[in-house]
Amino acid sequence: MRVELLGLAARHPAAAAGAPPALQPLTLSIAPGEQVAVIGPSGAGKTTLLHALACALKPGAGTLRLDGVDPWSLPVRELQRLRGHLFLAPQTPPLPPRQRVITAVLAARLPAQSLWTSLRSLVYPSDIGAAHAALMRFDLAHKLWERVDRLSGGERQRIGLARGLLAPASLWLVDEPLSALDPTRARQAVDTLIQVAAERGATLVTTLHQVDVATRFPRVIGLRDGLLAFDLPGAQVTRERLAQLYVQHEHELTGAAPTAQAPQPAPPVPAALVCR
């Protein structure tokens, strides 16, 4: 899926009145099948960007085009159909605690299924082999029949990523997927996402705090204060550029504890994007 932003600006729903938009007017283009990492300090607008691309957050200014179409100009039914081709993986996957892992993974297919097929799959999973294969890519095949509430935080994050492998989507939007993973698991997860996206020709955009992992992507976009700081091949993202991007945010490079600040809730996500 081709993504185009033309002077797009977006405001966090929980932002105080008069606060500047979390995402300032931004113009960029992402080609079909491209794999992009978005980095930047906390509050840079990374998550807001993903929610805008997922059509979960209406732009305050400018235009978003997906395959040449402005989603917000479409009738409601066509907008819902378009959302069925998008997959948004939040940092904390919304997995029902009493649900089996296999059911949670196969839920990614709901946008492409009929009501009858969806209901039947709740009684007995319709494609056990596909769920098992997706989980194998993240070393979780042995958790196929486990309940979600018995998983660790890192395992839940990997379940969220495995769902993306089954989603009928041509645009994958993945928000901070590695926060609960150790470095080895993090590299494995990112390499899997890049490989599968390339195999399927899907466009992949993921936000990351781990800059060493982000530079494994062919393209890296740096955001700061809602503005574009740089847009470069991963191999050209130097330590000097990172230092400029994260100035006064050294904890995100060194791992030191950041200054405490009140968290902001994520914007609401349409059910068509994240299967519950």
N, C-alpha and C positions, 0 to 999 in steps of 0.2 A: 504494500500500500504506500502510495506517495503522500507525504505530509508537507504542507506548506503553511507557514505562519507569516502573515503580512501585517506588521505593526501590532501584533496581538498583545493585549494587556489583560490581566485578570487579577481580581481581588479575592483574598481569602474570606469565606463567609463569616468568620469570627473576628475579622479585623475591626478595630475601633473606628468610629466615624472620623473621617478626615485623614486616616492613615493612608500612606501611599500604597498603590497596588503591589501585591507580592511579586507580580510579574510585570515589569515595565514593558513598553512597546518593543516587541521582539520580532525580527524578521529572519527567517531561515528556512531551508528546504532540506528534506530528508528523502532520499531516493527509495523506490521500492526495493526491499531486500537488504537495506543498509542496516548496520548494527552500530548503535551509538550509545556511549556512556555519558551521563550528565553529572558533573561534579560541582562542588562549591560549598562554602561554609553554611552552617545552619541559618535558615531564614533567607537563603539566596533565591528561593522561588522554585526549587526543583520539584517538590511534590505538587505545587500549584500547576506547574507546566504539565506534568503527567495527567492531572485531572482535567486540564483544559483539552489535551489531546484525546482523552477518553470520552469527551463530550459529557463529562460529569459536572463541569463548571463552565458556565456560559461566559465568553469573553466580555470584558467591560469596554473594550475598544479593539479595533482591528478585525482581522478575518482569519479563520482557520479553514483550510481546505484539505479534505481527505479524498485522494484520487480525483482532484479537481472540483469536488463538491463542497459547498458550505453546509455543514450539518445543520446549523441553526436556521437555515432557510427551508428545510424540509418539513413536510407534514409530520405529525407525531408518529404515525405508523411507520413511515419511511425512516425516521430518525431511529426508532427502535430496531428496525431491520439492520440499519448501519451499525448500531452498537453491538449487534450479534457477531460482527466481524472484528471486534476489538476485544482484547483481553487485558484487564487491569489487575495486577497482583499487588495488593497493598503490603506494607511492611509487616503488618500483623494479619495473616489470612483469617477471614471470618468463617472459621470452621466450627460447626455445632459440636459441642463437647461430647455428646453421647453418640455421635455418628461414627460409623465405621470408616476407616481410611479409604477403602475401595469406593464407597458411596461418595465420599468427599471428592475424590479424584475424578470420578465419572461425571460428577455434577458439572464439570466444565463443558460437557457436550449438550447441556440443556438448551442453549439458544438454537441449536440445529435440530432438536427433536420435537416430535409431536407431543401433545399432552398425554396421550395414552402410553407412548413409549417411556416418557418421563416417570409416570406413575408406576408402570410395571417395573422399571429399574429400581425404584425405591423398595419394592418387595424382594426382587432378586436381581442383582447387578447384571446388566445386559452384555457387557464385554469385559469379562474378567481378565482375559489375555492382554488387552490394551492397557488396562490399569496396571497390571503386573509389569509390563514392558516399560511404561512411563516411570514407575517407581524404581525399577532397576537402574535407570539412568542416574538416579540420585542415591543409590545404595540403600533403598528402603523397601525392597520387594518383600522382605520378611515381616514388614508391618502391615501387609495387605488387609488383614482381618482385625487389626487392633482397633480399639476405640480411640478417637482423637484426644480425649482427656487423659490418656495414658502416654502421650508423646511429650518429648522435651520441646522447648521453644525452637531449637534448631531444626528438629524433625518436622515441626509444623511449618516452618518456613520452606523446607524442602518439599513438603506436600503441596504447598501453594505453587511452587515452581513446576512440580510434576503435572498439576492441573493444566498449566499452560501448554504442555505437550499434547494434550487431548482437545484443547479448545479449537473450534472451527474459526480461527482468527487469522487475519493477515497483518495485524498490527499488535505486537505485544508491548505492553507498558508495565515495567516491573520497578517497584519502588523499594529501594533499600533492602534487597533480598538477603543480605549477608550479615546483618547485625548480630545474629545469634549463632553464627557459624565460626569454627576455628579456621585459621588460614588455609589449611589443606582442603577442607570442605568448601570454603569460599571459592578457591581457584577451580575446583572440580565443577561446582555449580555454574560458575560463569562460563567455563569452557563448554559445558553441555548446552547452555542456552545459545551461545554463539554458533555451535555446530549444528544444532537442530534448526535454528532459524535459517541458517544458510542452506541446509538441505531442503527446506520447505519454501524458500524464497520469501519468508515472512520478514517484515520490518520489526526491528527490536530496538526499543529505547528503554534504558534502565538508569535509575539514579543510584549513585554510590558515594560512600564516604571513604572507602578504601582506594586511595589513589593508585597504589601499586597494582591493584586488580583492574581498575578502570583503564589503565594504559595498555591492557591486553586487547582492548577494543580497537577496531580499525579507525574509529573516529571518536574524539572526546570533545564535549562542549563544556566550557566553564562558565558558570553563572555566579554573579556576586551582586547582592542588593537588587535582584530582579533584572539585572542587565547582563548582556552577553559580554563576557570577559575575553574569551577566545573560542575558536572553533578550529581544531587541528587534528591531524592524524595522531593516533596514540603514541607513536614513536617520537613525535616532536614535542610532546608535553614535558618540558624540562623542569628540573628542580627550581630554577629561577622563576618560571611562570607559575608554578604551584605556590611558591613563597609569596608572590604578588597577589595571587587569588585568595590565599588564606591569611593574609596579614591581619593581625589582631585576633586570629582564630587558630593560634598555634596548636591548641589542644587537639584539633582534628588531624593534625599531621603527626604529633608526638604521642597521642594517646592519653595526655593529661586530662584531668577532670575539668569539664567546662564550667563556666559560671552558671549557677542555677538560674533558670528562667521559667516562667509559667508556660506549660505546653499548650499548644493550640490544637483543637480537634481537627481531624481531616475532614474535607468536604464530603457531603453525602455522595455515595456511589450508586448509580442506577443498578438495579438487580440484573439487568441484562449483561452487565460487565463482570460482576462478581457473583458467582452462584452461591446461594446460601443454603 
